[in-house]
Structure formats: C-alpha cells, structure tokens
C-alpha cells in the first residue's frame, strides 16, 4: 500500500480494499462518509486535496435523455400522460436544444415511431405532437428519419378523426424541414398534395 499524506485518503483506500479497522465497541456502527460528504463537512480543506473535488452533476433539464422519453410517450395512465407530454415539450425548450437534440435523433426516432404506431389514440396524438415539436427544434435534420415515421401517419390518415391533425402536422414538417421533407412526404404519402392543396 502506498503511503499518503492524507489520513482520510488512507482510510478510504482501506475501506475499499476491505481491510478497514474493525471496532469491537458496543456502540452502533456509523456509515463511513463518502468523499463528497467529507468535503462538505470540512470546508476548511484546501482546494487541491482530493476531498475537495465535488463532482458537479448537470440538472435533468440540461440534457435530453431519450431513456426518460422512451416509455413516457406511450404512457396511458394519468398523471404519467401529462408528465410525458409536458416533459418532452420542456426538454425541447432548454438552452441549446437543437445542438443537444440532433445527435439524439437516431435514438428518438424509434421512440416516436412506437408512439405513432400505438393503438391508443391519445398515445398517437402525443407522438404526433412530439414529432411536430421536434421538427420545429431540429428542422431539416429530421428529414433523414422522416421516412420511418411517416408509415404510421399514412395508416392513420384513413381515419377521419385524424385526417386534419395529420395534415396539419405534415404541413408543419414540410415548413420546418424544407424541400427535402416535401420530397420524402410525397414519396411516403402519395395523396399528400391532394389533401393539403
């Protein structure tokens, strides 16, 4: 074992290795304090010691996490439906959302596709709204994933109650995705021009 100037560092190493001193007193055992707890309790420690290093964790709203979105959009029970809808919206409103969302598109695309293909009408509507919100944020970057998402929209387009919301969504996808999205939409939904024009 290496000799260290910091007594707390040696104790921590001993605990990790399992050769910490065993106490035989009858007093209850106290949990060993972690490095972060030690640094909080001893504010007089120098900034260069390993105890003073506090790992800064980003707030949940500072990063887009598709793992939290994945089951969320397909929720069918209250209050989870509200949380998934509002959570997705708020994730796309964070600072630098386009830069954060574009790298996640390959992972978000299957999540949206599952929501759009879901048999529950409310889940489909949430997926449709999420798709439109995402297109507003990432713009033409969504075009590469659009062809996978439009299949479910085409199937639901036959349902009269979804004809208008889907048409509006397609128009917004075209608006935010540019001419590239229009080509993809026309290829996947041949009746698109007759619907919107």
C-alpha positions as CSV (number, residue, x, y, z in Angstrom):
1,X,0.0,0.0,0.0
2,X,1.3,3.4,-0.9
3,X,1.9,6.0,1.8
4,X,-0.3,9.0,1.5
5,X,-0.1,12.4,3.2
6,X,-3.9,12.5,3.7
7,X,-5.1,10.3,6.6
8,X,-8.7,10.2,5.2
9,X,-7.4,9.0,1.8
10,X,-5.7,6.0,3.5
11,X,-8.9,5.2,5.4
12,X,-10.9,5.3,2.3
13,X,-8.4,3.0,0.5
14,X,-8.5,0.6,3.4
15,X,-12.3,0.5,3.3
16,X,-12.4,-0.1,-0.4
17,X,-9.9,-3.0,0.0
18,X,-11.9,-4.4,2.9
19,X,-9.1,-4.1,5.5
20,X,-10.6,-1.3,7.5
21,X,-10.1,-1.4,11.2
22,X,-12.8,-3.5,12.9
23,X,-14.2,-1.9,16.0
24,X,-15.2,-4.1,18.9
25,X,-17.1,-1.5,20.9
26,X,-20.7,-1.9,21.7
27,X,-21.7,1.4,20.1
28,X,-23.7,1.2,16.9
29,X,-21.6,1.4,13.7
30,X,-21.7,4.6,11.7
31,X,-21.7,4.6,8.0
32,X,-18.4,5.6,6.5
33,X,-18.7,9.1,5.0
34,X,-18.1,9.4,1.3
35,X,-15.6,11.8,-0.2
36,X,-18.4,14.3,-1.1
37,X,-19.7,14.2,2.5
38,X,-16.3,14.8,4.0
39,X,-15.6,17.7,1.7
40,X,-18.9,19.3,2.6
41,X,-18.3,18.9,6.4
42,X,-14.8,20.2,6.3
43,X,-15.0,23.4,4.4
44,X,-11.5,24.4,5.6
45,X,-9.8,21.7,3.5
46,X,-7.6,23.0,0.7
47,X,-8.9,23.2,-2.8
48,X,-6.1,21.0,-4.1
49,X,-6.9,18.0,-1.9
50,X,-8.9,15.1,-3.4
51,X,-11.5,15.5,-0.7
52,X,-12.4,19.0,-2.0
53,X,-13.3,17.7,-5.5
54,X,-17.0,17.8,-5.9
55,X,-18.5,16.3,-9.0
56,X,-21.0,18.7,-10.5
57,X,-24.0,16.9,-11.9
58,X,-26.0,18.5,-14.6
59,X,-29.6,19.2,-13.9
60,X,-32.1,16.9,-15.6
61,X,-33.3,19.8,-17.7
62,X,-29.8,20.5,-19.0
63,X,-29.7,17.3,-21.1
64,X,-32.0,15.5,-23.4
65,X,-32.4,11.9,-22.3
66,X,-34.2,9.5,-24.6
67,X,-34.4,6.9,-21.8
68,X,-36.9,9.0,-20.0
69,X,-38.8,9.8,-23.2
70,X,-39.0,6.2,-24.4
71,X,-41.7,4.8,-22.2
72,X,-43.1,8.2,-21.5
73,X,-44.7,8.9,-24.8
74,X,-46.5,5.5,-24.7
75,X,-47.9,6.0,-21.2
76,X,-51.7,5.6,-20.9
77,X,-52.3,6.3,-17.2
78,X,-52.8,9.7,-15.6
79,X,-50.6,11.6,-14.4
80,X,-47.9,9.9,-16.5
81,X,-49.5,11.1,-19.7
82,X,-49.3,14.7,-18.6
83,X,-45.7,14.3,-17.4
84,X,-44.6,12.7,-20.7
85,X,-46.3,15.4,-22.8
86,X,-45.0,18.3,-20.8
87,X,-41.6,16.7,-20.2
88,X,-41.0,16.3,-23.9
89,X,-42.0,19.8,-24.6
90,X,-39.8,21.2,-21.8
91,X,-36.8,19.2,-22.9
92,X,-37.0,20.8,-26.3
93,X,-37.2,24.3,-24.7
94,X,-33.8,24.0,-22.9
95,X,-30.9,26.2,-24.0
96,X,-29.1,24.9,-27.0
97,X,-31.8,22.3,-27.6
98,X,-31.1,21.9,-31.3
99,X,-27.4,21.1,-30.7
100,X,-28.4,18.6,-28.0
101,X,-31.3,17.0,-29.9
102,X,-29.7,16.4,-33.3
103,X,-27.3,13.8,-32.0
104,X,-30.2,12.0,-30.3
105,X,-32.4,11.7,-33.4
106,X,-31.3,8.1,-34.1
107,X,-32.5,7.2,-30.6
108,X,-35.6,9.4,-30.6
109,X,-36.8,8.1,-34.0
110,X,-37.8,4.6,-32.8
111,X,-39.5,6.2,-29.7
112,X,-41.6,8.4,-31.9
113,X,-42.3,5.6,-34.3
114,X,-43.6,3.4,-31.5
115,X,-45.8,6.2,-30.2
116,X,-47.2,6.9,-33.7
117,X,-47.9,3.2,-34.3
118,X,-49.6,2.7,-30.9
119,X,-53.2,1.5,-30.9
120,X,-54.3,4.0,-28.3
121,X,-55.5,7.3,-29.9
122,X,-54.1,9.5,-27.2
123,X,-50.7,8.0,-27.4
124,X,-50.8,8.5,-31.2
125,X,-51.7,12.2,-30.7
126,X,-48.9,12.7,-28.2
127,X,-46.5,11.1,-30.7
128,X,-47.8,13.4,-33.4
129,X,-47.4,16.5,-31.3
130,X,-43.9,15.4,-30.2
131,X,-43.0,14.9,-33.9
132,X,-44.1,18.4,-34.8
133,X,-42.3,19.9,-31.7
134,X,-39.1,18.0,-32.6
135,X,-39.3,19.2,-36.2
136,X,-39.6,22.8,-35.0
137,X,-36.4,22.4,-33.0
138,X,-34.2,20.4,-35.3
139,X,-35.6,21.4,-38.7
140,X,-34.2,19.6,-41.8
141,X,-32.1,17.3,-39.6
142,X,-35.2,15.3,-39.0
143,X,-35.5,14.5,-42.7
144,X,-33.2,11.5,-42.5
145,X,-35.5,9.9,-40.0
146,X,-38.8,11.1,-41.5
147,X,-39.4,8.2,-43.9
148,X,-39.5,5.7,-40.9
149,X,-42.1,7.9,-39.1
150,X,-44.4,8.6,-42.0
151,X,-45.6,5.0,-42.4
152,X,-47.6,5.2,-39.2
153,X,-49.1,8.5,-40.3
154,X,-50.2,7.2,-43.6
155,X,-52.0,4.3,-41.9
156,X,-53.8,6.7,-39.6
157,X,-54.6,9.1,-42.3
158,X,-57.5,6.9,-43.4
159,X,-59.2,7.5,-40.0
160,X,-61.4,10.6,-40.4
161,X,-60.8,12.0,-37.0
162,X,-57.0,12.1,-37.6
163,X,-57.1,13.4,-41.1
164,X,-57.0,17.1,-40.1
165,X,-54.3,16.8,-37.3
166,X,-52.1,14.7,-39.6
167,X,-52.5,17.1,-42.5
168,X,-51.5,20.0,-40.2
169,X,-48.6,18.0,-38.9
170,X,-47.4,17.2,-42.4
171,X,-47.6,20.9,-43.4
172,X,-45.5,21.8,-40.3
173,X,-43.0,19.1,-41.1
174,X,-42.8,20.5,-44.7
175,X,-42.4,24.0,-43.4
176,X,-39.6,23.2,-40.9
177,X,-37.9,20.5,-43.0
178,X,-37.8,22.4,-46.2
179,X,-37.9,21.0,-49.7
180,X,-36.2,17.8,-48.7
181,X,-39.0,16.9,-46.4
182,X,-41.6,17.6,-49.1
183,X,-39.9,15.0,-51.3
184,X,-40.0,12.4,-48.5
185,X,-43.6,13.2,-47.6
186,X,-44.7,12.9,-51.2
187,X,-42.9,9.6,-51.6
188,X,-44.4,8.1,-48.4
189,X,-47.8,9.6,-48.6
190,X,-48.8,9.8,-52.3
191,X,-52.1,11.6,-51.5
192,X,-50.4,14.4,-49.6
193,X,-50.7,17.0,-52.4
194,X,-54.4,16.3,-52.9
195,X,-55.0,16.6,-49.1
196,X,-53.3,19.9,-48.4
197,X,-53.7,21.8,-51.6
